Amino acid sequence: MPVAKKIALATGATDYNILQNNGTIAHQVVPHVHFHVIPKPSASDNEGLVIGWPTKPADQTELQKLLDEMKSRL
């Protein structure tokens, strides 16, 4: 995404996140595709985008099934 990188660099950011949400449950609030370029000025959770979600152990057999299904649809 050359444009997003140029926008981020124009803010002086060397570290940044590019965010794009799809669907209301995923927090999309406007009905068109758009991207957020979010500078991350420090490792602090007080600045920039803070990412965290609950994790759970993954079953490798189930992951392989999911991968195979995804491949069959591409």
URKA-V750800 format. One record per backbone hydrogen bond with DSSP energy under -0.5 kcal/mol. CO is the residue of the C=O (numbers start at 1). NH is the residue of the N-H. If there is no record, write none. Layout:
CO&NH ; CO&NH
This chain:
1&5 ; 2&6 ; 3&7 ; 4&8 ; 5&9 ; 6&10 ; 7&11 ; 8&11 ; 8&13 ; 9&12 ; 15&40 ; 17&19 ; 17&38 ; 19&36 ; 23&26 ; 23&28 ; 24&27 ; 27&29 ; 30&32 ; 36&19 ; 36&38 ; 37&39 ; 38&17 ; 39&41 ; 44&47 ; 49&51 ; 58&60 ; 59&63 ; 60&64 ; 61&65 ; 62&66 ; 63&67 ; 64&68 ; 65&69 ; 66&70 ; 67&71 ; 68&72 ; 69&73 ; 70&73 ; 70&74 ; 71&74
